[in-house]
Amino acid sequence: MLSLSAIPLRTARHAVGASSQLNSLLFSTSTATSTSPSRPPFDKILIANRGEIACRVIDTCKRMNVRTVAVYSEADKNARHVQMADEAYCIGGPEAKDSYLRSSAVLDVAIKSGAKALHPGYGFLSENAAFADECNERGVVFMGPPSSAIRDMGSKSNSKEIMIAAGVPCTPGYHGSNQDPKHLMEKADEVGYPVLIKAVMGGGGKGMRLVEKREDFLEMLESCKRESMNSFSDDAVLLERYLTAPRHVEVQIFGDSHGNAVHLHERDCSVQRRHQKVLEEAPAPGLSEELRREFGEAAVKAAKAVGYVGAGTVEFLMEGGTDEFFFCEMNTRLQVEHPVTEMVTGVDLVEWQLRVASGELLPELDQEKIKTKGHAIEARIYAENPARNFLPATGHLFHLSPPEGEGVRVETGVRQGDDVSVFYDPMISKLICYDKDRDSAIEKLLSSLKEYEVVGMPTNIPFVEKCAAHPAFREGGVTTGFLDIYADDVAIPEGKAASNISKGLAALTLAKEAVVGDGGYIGTGWRLNGRAEKVIKVKDDSGEEQSVTVWSNRDGSYDIQVAEDVVFERVTGEYDKEERQVKAVIDNKSFVASSVVSNEGGDRVVSLWSREAGKTFDGNGEYYASVTVEGHQAGGGGSSSGSGSVLSPMPGKIVSVNFGVGDEVKEGDIVMILEAMKMEHPLAAPVDGVLGSLGGAQGDLIQDGQQLFVVTAPGEEAA
């Protein structure tokens, strides 16, 4: 039964000052008019979302004196957006289908709380035309476009027909209703390979498959349809010519209920992995002013063709090396990457959403007055392991310290001490950096990534840093094939060896942590007074184990042997446990580093970040290191006790089992497909052999590390 009881709220520590900081960042770069009449457009709105976008909307509402109502699942009862809102109501269980996708439950809260309007955020119900209709029927203003526009643009085939009629250039392909696999294959043959299969109702990279050759078409079609049905409850697809070297250029548009529409210039989102954006920037680099104008005019045509109201994004693909561009799709909501547009235009897009939804005219009707200034780049920070094919990560955020500074904006839905849940997208934050030009913005992004501290789970920060630092990205104008072309350059190795200095700093941190504890012997054998010896086992991310010996001297210094032939003598320093910072002199060199000690499965893990500008631990680029002390327990990653045993890399659901017990399989055969974090993850046979056992069937929910199947190689006994 739906519980509509509100919970008492307090202001989240990380939320204090968030609105004023956003205000300062936006309006210090302002080039457009942002009206702020004394009377807010609504007294109270409901935010039908969670995470960083819910917090983002609340920030603007606080500035505009609009009260906010949050909804949350049982898994989100202590979430940041819940604590930031003026009221909050639980609407169901942890899974989205039991909470955030329950349209009637969301609207029940809106009615009960007296919210006059509803902001859908992005994802969940934001592009659900039936939900927009339901809002209107129940007297709640839906802060988005008319349901007719959502329907028209939600169907990729229908949207293409509308765009062609409006004079917007479209990619050649098949957008028909005949979904017979044989017919689709014939049409694919006509379009030519490589061809792209796209879910008609798809988005966000889901329900999309690239088919390089004809013999793979039917298998890819089946997989695409299955993922589309799971994600969008619709398995219809369309076919498009695959552009071999496209750039992803999109335009922010805005319309009002009086028939007006403008654009707020373009963004480049070409750095993508599995069709998911990694880096987004505004303005798009390397375009002529004439081409920028053409993009903007085409986007406004698209908006007017469907009577668009509110914030939207028109996405285009531009063939690399040319000025030829084609309509891709229209997202009928605020985009994840909207902050880069805000930073270069000085416009608070959420404020515009509120004002337009209340029936006001667009705050700026003169297209010529909407200009850009400077450059902004956004990086999405995810809890995922780039060294293990970007497996999503879950867990407890033991330590979280985002970067700060002029032109640095961090939008997040989590705080230190929160958990990253298996039930939702594993985004930790969006990091946005603004500066006077593109080169300066890139430098600010790189320095901010080095300052970003996360302990408790792996993140994509090292990967994002490599992408942003790559010469091709710095030059500008990369295509969506960037990560394929430069895969080796930006790859993150499975394990990284820590330098001798890092091991010395880790040992010193633990020694000082003991001294600032209860004094004397502190359980682990550290001693405050006299010459004492302590031997610890350490392992870095490379998996290399070694003994480190620490001797305490009577003068308070330490001798630390980190390798057979490397002894650092008279090491001095201090560890501030509250600030989590170590200052030390090792090998006659001074070091200042963030030093965070955490417990992981009985181990002590010391995470270190250099905090002196331009100074690394080894003089060769190592500004971050992780050292595990006193044992190590390996996590599941696809193989277990036997070479043919495959474990689940994360919690999820089995969506397909392609072989039975006793079947012969070859190394690389896809035995099972796991669905987790809204994506399909194929699991392959690790060796040639016979499938000896299965740990689950189609539809089963499985846990992280659970054995899924075992392949018995020739000559081995079955498990």
C-alpha atoms as one frame of an Amber mdcrd trajectory, in Angstrom:
protein
   0.000   0.000   0.000   1.231   3.484  -0.828   2.475   5.443   2.158   1.982
   9.204   1.851   3.375  10.193   5.220   5.930  12.991   5.027   9.211  12.647
   6.903  10.930  15.386   8.942  13.724  16.992   6.958  16.962  18.800   7.630
  19.267  20.636   5.288  21.990  18.356   3.945  25.510  19.481   4.843  26.634
  19.342   1.212  23.597  21.333   0.094  24.364  24.430   2.161  25.235  27.256
  -0.172  24.590  25.178  -3.282  22.041  27.599  -4.694  24.216  30.655  -4.106
  27.202  28.891  -5.690  25.133  27.972  -8.761  23.810  31.518  -8.899  27.327
  32.937  -8.860  28.616  30.557 -11.511  25.722  31.224 -13.874  25.323  34.927
 -13.657  29.046  35.725 -13.595  29.105  34.344 -17.152  25.719  35.711 -18.178
  25.214  36.882 -21.753  21.423  36.566 -21.812  18.529  38.019 -19.867  17.219
  36.056 -16.867  14.115  37.585 -15.418  13.411  37.301 -11.707  10.022  38.844
 -10.878   9.304  39.010  -7.156   6.404  36.570  -7.420   7.506  32.973  -8.193
   5.734  31.153 -11.036   4.550  28.399  -8.635   4.280  28.231  -4.856   5.203
  24.545  -4.742   6.316  21.889  -7.244   6.916  18.151  -7.051  10.100  16.658
  -8.483   9.374  13.227  -9.936  12.976  12.068  -9.889  15.979  11.322  -7.710
  19.732  11.854  -7.563  21.637  14.814  -8.906  18.883  16.116 -11.207  16.409
  16.327  -8.308  19.026  18.217  -6.281  19.725  20.474  -9.257  16.050  21.440
  -9.586  15.805  22.086  -5.838  18.781  24.472  -6.049  16.941  26.748  -8.492
  13.660  26.463  -6.611  15.336  27.615  -3.397  16.653  30.691  -5.195  13.186
  31.411  -6.622  11.391  30.809  -3.288   9.480  27.852  -4.715   8.797  25.080
  -2.192   9.714  21.557  -3.282   8.243  18.104  -2.754  10.445  15.029  -3.203
   9.388  11.450  -3.788  11.624   8.546  -2.900  11.870   4.770  -2.879  12.601
   2.678   0.180  16.234   2.504  -0.962  16.434   6.307  -1.101  14.916   7.192
   2.269  18.141   8.926   3.377  19.101  10.298  -0.039  20.391  13.815  -0.519
  17.411  14.999  -2.589  15.068  13.822   0.181  16.885  15.893   2.779  17.129
  18.970   0.551  13.410  19.149  -0.295  10.829  20.885   1.897   8.663  17.746
   1.970   9.311  14.134   0.996   7.084  11.082   0.527   7.866   7.397   0.085
   6.203   5.924  -3.012   7.319   2.292  -2.989  10.048  -0.323  -3.159  13.667
  -0.013  -4.289  13.190  -1.041  -7.920  12.153   1.794 -10.219   9.073  -0.087
 -11.398   7.853  -0.192  -7.809   8.454   3.509  -7.115   9.725   6.137  -9.549
   7.838   4.619 -12.484   4.513   4.432 -10.607   2.820   7.405 -12.223  -0.352
   7.203 -10.160   1.627   7.094  -6.902   3.680  10.128  -7.946   0.541  12.089
  -8.802  -1.170  11.038  -5.568   1.699  12.759  -3.734   1.368  15.861  -5.909
  -2.342  16.142  -5.089  -1.890  15.395  -1.381   0.976  17.857  -0.957  -0.694
  20.659  -2.890   2.037  20.847  -5.560   0.707  22.735  -8.563   3.350  21.570
 -11.024   5.631  18.588 -11.549   9.218  18.575 -12.816  10.014  15.171 -14.349
  13.821  15.534 -14.502  15.218  13.056 -17.016  14.783   9.313 -17.296  11.932
   7.561 -15.444   8.646   9.280 -16.477  10.161  12.344 -18.157   9.386  11.253
 -21.729   6.209   9.316 -21.014   3.360  10.890 -22.991   0.690   9.005 -21.062
   2.082  10.405 -17.821   1.991  13.950 -19.237  -1.666  13.385 -20.109  -2.366
  11.992 -16.644  -0.807  15.092 -15.054  -3.050  17.367 -17.091  -6.142  15.285
 -16.339  -5.476  15.562 -12.601  -4.783  19.285 -12.686  -1.003  19.170 -12.200
   1.138  21.159 -14.646   3.629  18.898 -16.401   6.855  20.874 -16.819   7.630
  19.578 -20.263   6.315  19.628 -23.817   2.781  18.645 -24.870   2.181  14.911
 -24.882   1.751  15.072 -28.668   5.345  16.293 -29.031   6.594  13.533 -26.714
   4.772  10.937 -28.824   5.977  12.375 -32.115   9.599  12.583 -30.997   9.507
   9.400 -28.934   8.983   7.371 -32.076  12.204   7.497 -34.046  10.394   6.495
 -37.237   7.596   9.054 -36.850  10.040  11.784 -35.840  12.057  11.239 -39.008
   8.945  11.701 -41.160   8.065  14.933 -39.341  11.605  16.254 -39.688  11.745
  15.481 -43.396   8.471  17.368 -43.885   9.890  20.315 -41.907  13.010  20.488
 -44.044  15.381  19.143 -41.403  18.068  16.858 -42.949  17.696  13.182 -41.958
  19.893  10.076 -42.272  18.905   7.577 -45.016  17.337   4.360 -43.670  14.153
   2.352 -43.071  11.527   3.767 -40.697   8.567   1.569 -41.658   6.148  -0.439
 -39.519   6.873  -3.901 -40.958   8.896  -5.561 -38.203   9.242  -9.008 -39.735
  12.913 -10.020 -39.285  13.191 -11.201 -42.889  11.788  -7.900 -44.170  14.122
  -5.919 -41.912  17.091  -7.891 -43.197  16.082  -7.109 -46.782  15.879  -3.413
 -45.918  19.277  -3.611 -44.208  20.691  -5.065 -47.415  19.267  -2.072 -49.293
  20.683   0.482 -46.841  24.045  -1.297 -46.897  26.464  -2.395 -44.192  27.478
  -1.279 -41.670  23.911  -0.546 -40.579  22.553   0.680 -37.261  19.541  -0.998
 -35.619  17.796   1.432 -33.274  14.822   0.924 -30.971  11.984   3.169 -32.163
  11.303   4.213 -28.556  14.954   4.043 -27.508  17.330   6.523 -25.990  20.447
   6.839 -23.855  22.302   4.236 -25.903  19.854   1.461 -25.011  18.260  -0.576
 -27.767  20.979   0.152 -30.317  23.177  -2.277 -32.231  25.795  -1.765 -34.929
  25.824  -4.578 -37.500  29.058  -4.790 -39.465  28.148  -7.740 -41.694  25.011
  -9.453 -42.966  25.503 -12.770 -41.156  25.307 -11.005 -37.769  22.090  -9.130
 -38.500  19.456 -11.504 -37.102  21.364 -12.146 -33.859  21.877  -8.417 -33.312
  18.230  -7.732 -34.164  17.026 -10.228 -31.553  19.305  -8.730 -28.892  18.242
  -5.181 -29.748  14.542  -6.058 -29.621  14.940  -7.828 -26.278  16.764  -4.895
 -24.692  14.230  -2.469 -26.150  11.306  -4.436 -24.738  12.943  -4.569 -21.292
  13.750  -0.854 -21.296  10.819   0.695 -23.167   8.097  -2.017 -23.286   8.263
  -1.787 -27.085  10.491  -3.799 -29.427   9.924  -1.951 -32.708  13.145  -0.900
 -34.452  14.295   1.206 -37.371  17.379   1.002 -39.557  19.791   3.775 -40.451
  22.866   4.167 -42.566  25.810   4.065 -40.211  28.000   7.106 -40.588  31.605
   5.931 -40.406  33.141   9.016 -38.767  30.367  11.155 -37.266  30.483  13.884
 -34.662  27.620  14.159 -32.194  26.482  17.779 -32.158  23.272  18.702 -30.348
  21.379  21.953 -29.920  19.564  23.172 -26.808  16.149  24.522 -27.750  13.384
  26.193 -25.762   9.770  26.890 -26.669   6.840  28.534 -24.926   3.072  28.098
 -25.090   2.745  31.268 -27.182   4.380  29.716 -30.254   7.887  31.101 -29.698
  11.055  29.032 -29.953  14.756  29.840 -29.637  17.987  27.909 -29.393  20.755
  28.305 -26.821  23.522  27.109 -29.133  25.176  23.765 -29.568  27.110  21.189
 -27.563  29.549  18.523 -28.739  29.096  15.105 -27.125  31.215  12.973 -29.454
  33.278  11.203 -26.762  30.990   8.260 -26.079  31.273   4.703 -24.810  28.525
   2.300 -25.855  26.541   5.362 -26.997  26.772   6.799 -23.473  28.360  10.255
 -23.302  31.654  10.592 -21.424  32.642  14.222 -22.094  30.320  17.023 -23.210
  31.311  20.549 -24.101  29.911  23.873 -25.260  30.335  25.387 -27.697  31.263
  22.642 -30.181  34.888  23.121 -31.241  35.955  23.927 -34.789  32.616  24.965
 -36.322  32.325  28.035 -38.514  29.848  30.704 -37.453  27.791  29.902 -40.546
  27.589  26.222 -39.596  26.623  27.076 -36.011  23.819  29.215 -37.407  22.623
  26.330 -39.625  22.547  23.945 -36.670  20.546  26.416 -34.601  18.052  27.150
 -37.375  17.504  23.436 -38.069  16.885  22.804 -34.352  14.332  25.623 -34.120
  12.570  24.210 -37.215  12.376  20.861 -35.442  10.917  22.460 -32.310   8.284
  24.430 -34.198   7.311  21.382 -36.285   5.915  19.704 -33.152   4.681  22.776
 -31.247   7.392  22.357 -28.671   7.111  23.869 -25.187   9.881  23.831 -22.573
  13.473  22.577 -22.688  14.526  20.088 -25.349  17.573  18.931 -27.236  17.812
  18.237 -30.949  20.622  15.792 -31.671  22.463  15.704 -34.982  25.213  13.554
 -36.462  27.757  15.416 -38.568  29.997  13.392 -40.869  33.581  14.083 -39.818
  35.584  16.239 -42.185  32.456  17.716 -43.766  29.738  20.233 -42.957  27.011
  17.656 -43.715  24.748  16.906 -40.737  21.606  14.816 -40.165  18.822  14.783
 -37.586  19.334  11.947 -35.110  16.633  12.382 -32.464  14.972  14.896 -30.186
  15.091  14.495 -26.410  11.932  16.009 -24.975  13.389  16.871 -21.591  16.293
  18.560 -19.871  19.533  16.771 -20.757  22.146  15.430 -18.343  24.682  17.768
 -19.958  22.578  20.935 -19.701  25.066  22.605 -17.286  27.616  23.283 -20.032
  25.000  25.317 -21.900  24.136  27.177 -18.697  27.770  28.018 -18.093  28.431
  29.550 -21.529  25.093  31.390 -21.848  24.551  32.393 -18.209  20.978  31.075
 -18.396  19.437  28.992 -15.614  17.532  26.499 -17.759  15.519  25.194 -14.811
  14.274  28.711 -14.100  13.204  29.001 -17.732  11.373  25.674 -17.370   9.403
  26.950 -14.372   8.509  30.234 -16.049   7.461  28.699 -19.366   5.414  26.005
 -17.598   3.499  28.714 -15.741   2.466  30.259 -19.058   5.014  33.075 -19.232
   6.737  34.090 -22.456  10.295  32.920 -22.972  12.553  35.154 -20.843  14.440
  36.062 -24.032  12.705  36.174 -27.424  15.478  37.821 -29.443  17.704  35.050
 -30.789  20.523  37.508 -31.494  20.782  38.398 -27.800  21.432  34.790 -26.752
  25.187  34.520 -27.092  27.936  32.345 -25.674  30.982  33.365 -23.673  33.927
  31.170 -22.746  33.969  27.371 -22.802  32.594  24.633 -20.525  33.282  20.889
 -20.348  31.375  18.271 -18.357  32.658  14.875 -17.236  30.342  12.232 -15.840
  31.854  10.596 -12.759  30.618   7.028 -12.358  31.104   4.243  -9.848  32.483
   1.718 -12.306  35.706  -0.139 -12.962  37.318   0.905 -16.261  39.986  -1.779
 -15.810  37.272  -4.457 -15.880  35.314  -3.370 -18.929  33.551  -0.634 -16.960
  31.633  -2.976 -14.694  29.233  -0.877 -12.592  30.244  -0.722  -8.949  28.163
  -0.480  -5.817  29.061   0.091  -2.203  29.622   2.615   0.551  31.169   6.038
  -0.116  33.615   5.922   2.783  35.306   9.133   1.638  34.083  11.681  -0.905
  35.825  14.998  -1.494  34.981  16.722  -4.789  37.112  19.538  -6.229  36.329
  23.180  -5.595  37.366  26.497  -7.106  36.414  29.281  -9.467  34.620  27.950
 -12.522  34.268  24.457 -11.003  30.727  23.115 -10.578  29.850  19.711  -9.136
  26.304  18.380  -9.368  25.668  15.307  -7.274  22.967  13.330  -5.560  25.255
  11.614  -3.046  27.351  12.581  -0.035  30.146  11.013   1.941  28.638   8.103
   3.871  25.971   7.323   1.254  25.673   4.039  -0.614  25.712   3.623  -4.385
  22.843   1.230  -4.986  22.428  -1.558  -7.484  18.937  -0.309  -8.256  19.868
   2.892 -10.102  22.390   4.466 -12.426  25.810   4.468 -10.671  26.572   8.142
 -11.338  28.413   9.849  -8.493  28.367  13.326  -9.989  28.768  15.596 -12.968
  31.944  17.681 -12.920  31.650  20.879 -14.970  34.590  23.208 -15.571  34.286
  26.659 -17.143  36.983  29.047 -18.312  37.719  31.803 -20.805  38.562  29.414
 -23.675  38.650  25.698 -24.491  42.318  25.098 -23.635  41.871  26.729 -20.229
  38.686  24.738 -19.566  40.485  21.472 -20.379  43.334  22.342 -18.004  40.840
  23.175 -15.268  39.050  19.872 -15.842  42.307  17.903 -15.646  43.391  19.581
 -12.420  39.913  19.085 -10.924  39.946  15.373 -11.767  43.254  15.048  -9.909
  41.635  16.669  -6.874  38.564  14.398  -6.898  38.825  11.931  -3.997  36.596
   8.851  -3.799  37.170   5.887  -1.485  34.845   2.895  -1.260  34.527   1.815
  -4.873  36.336   2.145  -8.192  35.478   5.124 -10.408  36.033   6.148 -14.012
  38.086   9.208 -12.989  41.432   7.883 -14.352  39.728   6.987 -17.633  38.047
  10.388 -17.986  41.360  12.067 -17.259  43.102  10.111 -20.008  40.337  11.020
 -22.468  40.480  14.737 -21.659  44.288  14.796 -21.788  44.529  12.970 -25.129
  46.097  15.076 -27.917  43.228  14.277 -30.298  40.635  15.572 -27.848  42.742
  18.622 -27.063  42.922  19.391 -30.769  39.094  19.285 -30.983  36.639  17.831
 -33.457  36.930  14.144 -32.470  34.324  11.734 -33.807  32.177   9.219 -31.942
  34.838   6.649 -32.823  37.343   8.366 -30.519  37.334   5.599 -27.918  37.682
   2.871 -30.549  40.502   4.623 -32.375  42.448   5.459 -29.229  41.362   2.518
 -27.074  44.926   1.556 -26.134  45.847   5.142 -25.270  43.016   5.628 -22.773
  42.792   2.078 -21.401  43.200   1.654 -17.649  45.320  -1.365 -16.695  43.917
  -3.957 -14.315  46.549  -3.249 -11.682  48.929  -0.392 -11.046  52.153  -0.710
  -9.081  52.606   1.833  -6.301  55.896   3.701  -6.024  58.271   3.243  -3.112
  57.363   6.722  -1.872  53.657   5.794  -1.840  54.370   2.665   0.171  56.447
   4.730   2.583  53.646   7.300   2.967  51.125   4.507   3.571  53.315   2.943
   6.253  53.877   6.329   7.888  50.148   7.050   7.845  49.387   3.807   9.688
  52.211   4.372  12.159  51.004   7.888  12.916  47.382   6.740  13.016  48.383
   4.363  15.782  50.296   7.063  17.689  47.393   9.513  17.603  45.108   6.773
  18.824  45.274   5.468  22.411  49.076   5.515  22.736  51.419   2.607  23.521
  50.667  -0.573  21.626  47.641  -0.095  19.383  46.482  -3.584  18.593  48.489
  -3.835  15.396  51.876  -3.701  17.133  52.853  -0.069  16.658  54.687   1.348
  19.700  54.941   4.989  20.688  58.280   5.011  22.543  61.592   3.310  21.928
  63.086   1.449  18.942  60.394  -1.005  17.841  60.033  -3.043  14.686  56.843
  -3.710  12.783  56.567  -5.829   9.615  53.476  -5.353   7.483  52.344  -7.103
   4.337  51.384  -4.724   1.574  49.833  -5.165  -1.846  49.251  -2.467  -4.437
  46.727  -2.451  -7.268  49.078  -4.535  -9.421  48.650  -7.423  -6.988  52.347
  -7.520  -6.076  52.854  -8.547  -2.446  55.830  -7.603  -0.343  56.887  -7.000
   3.221  57.485  -3.483   4.473  59.443  -3.097   7.690  59.016  -0.028   9.876
  61.336   0.848  12.762  60.365   3.617  15.173  63.228   5.750  16.448  63.434
   7.456  19.842  63.431  10.898  18.229  59.991  10.196  16.730  61.265   9.446
  13.233  60.957   6.154  11.377  63.165   4.004   9.209  61.071   2.322   6.534
  62.275  -0.496   4.280  59.965  -0.662   1.247  62.080  -2.988  -0.907  65.045
  -5.305  -0.457  67.472  -2.559  -1.417  65.425   0.534  -0.523  65.392   1.887
   3.037  64.154   5.387   3.821  65.939   6.582   6.943  64.781   9.177   9.466
  61.353   9.620   7.909  59.471  12.372   9.714  55.967  13.666   9.388  52.498
  14.111  10.804  49.126  12.584  10.033  45.992  14.659  10.646  43.278  12.066
  11.087  40.430  14.601  10.999  41.664  16.339   7.839  42.893  13.014   6.420
  46.221  14.532   5.412  49.796  13.355   5.801  52.852  15.649   5.670  56.188
  13.906   5.484  59.848  14.182   4.618  61.001  10.999   2.889  64.347  10.563
   1.161  65.036  14.252   1.858  61.946  15.279  -0.108  58.806  16.837   1.369
  55.357  15.502   0.524  51.834  16.657   1.312  49.078  14.199   0.501  45.490
  13.371   1.281  45.682  10.031   3.059  42.484   8.108   3.689  42.493   4.857
   5.668  39.580   2.497   5.128  38.710  -1.087   5.970  37.863  -3.483   3.164
  37.140  -7.088   4.038  39.534  -7.105   6.974  42.264  -5.276   5.073  43.532
  -1.763   5.745  43.584   0.288   2.547  45.502   3.566   2.381  44.448   5.838
  -0.494  46.816   8.696  -1.305  46.494  11.828  -3.465  49.359  14.289  -3.919
  48.256  17.728  -2.787  51.167  19.793  -4.040  50.549  21.370  -7.444  52.561
  19.640 -10.139  54.265  17.281  -7.682  53.854  13.524  -7.922  54.997  10.688
  -5.685  57.409   9.158  -8.180  58.239  12.124 -10.400  56.608  10.259 -13.261
  52.927  11.147 -13.068  51.780   9.199  -9.991  49.530  11.621  -8.131  47.242
   8.856  -6.772  48.064   5.476  -5.239  46.268   2.797  -3.273  48.136   0.474
  -0.912  46.454  -2.478   0.795  47.936  -3.517   4.130  47.714  -6.808   6.069
  46.267  -9.210   3.549  44.098  -8.963   0.491  40.876 -10.582  -0.621  40.161
 -10.686  -4.341  36.679  -9.872  -5.572  34.732 -11.854  -8.137  35.411 -10.891
 -11.704  34.346 -13.682 -13.969  36.433 -16.624 -12.780  36.709 -18.413  -9.461
  38.338 -21.533  -8.078  38.588 -23.217 -11.454  39.703 -21.899 -14.826  36.262
 -22.681 -16.245  34.189 -21.209 -13.426  32.377 -17.941 -14.130  31.019 -15.745
 -11.339  28.575 -12.891 -11.610  30.519  -9.604 -11.779  27.601  -7.743 -10.154
  24.039  -8.252  -8.909  21.518  -8.541 -11.727  19.042 -10.710 -13.606  19.676
 -13.521 -16.085  17.890 -12.619 -19.329  19.193 -15.406 -21.551  20.816 -18.830
 -21.227  22.136 -20.034 -24.581  23.470 -23.506 -23.690  22.411 -26.421 -21.503
  24.359 -28.649 -19.117  26.343 -31.158 -21.165  26.613 -28.955 -24.251  30.007
 -28.436 -25.830  31.153 -24.800 -25.911  34.104 -22.969 -27.382  36.092 -20.258
 -25.645  34.275 -16.976 -26.308  30.813 -18.525 -26.813  28.168 -16.422 -25.051
  26.754 -18.841 -22.489  24.593 -16.388 -20.575  23.449 -12.756 -20.747  23.108
 -10.798 -17.523  21.093  -7.591 -17.218  22.368  -5.114 -14.625  22.329  -1.322
 -14.311  19.890  -1.234 -17.276  22.461  -2.775 -19.637  23.054  -6.279 -21.016
  26.352  -7.971 -20.123  27.252 -11.101 -22.152  29.193 -13.766 -20.232  31.444
 -15.962 -22.336  32.930 -19.420 -21.883  36.492 -18.913 -20.565  37.796 -22.164
 -22.112  36.826 -24.846 -24.618  34.945 -27.683 -22.981  31.621 -29.011 -21.754
  29.125 -26.972 -19.733  29.247 -28.802 -16.423  26.734 -26.807 -14.386  24.450
 -23.775 -14.448  23.882 -21.566 -11.424  20.642 -19.999 -12.609  17.884 -19.913
 -15.213  16.383 -17.163 -17.346  14.627 -14.610 -15.137  16.562 -15.478 -11.965
  17.941 -12.652  -9.816  21.564 -13.295  -8.887  24.056 -11.792  -6.457  27.505
 -10.322  -6.938  30.058 -13.152  -6.968  27.468 -15.913  -7.407  28.673 -18.821
  -9.548  26.771 -18.740 -12.847  28.259 -21.630 -14.792  31.261 -23.943 -15.008
  32.942 -25.132 -18.198  34.917 -28.337 -17.766  37.941 -28.400 -20.048  39.057
 -31.652 -21.709  40.935 -33.788 -19.210  39.372 -32.097 -16.172  36.842 -33.687
 -13.856  33.391 -32.121 -13.806  32.705 -29.895 -10.801
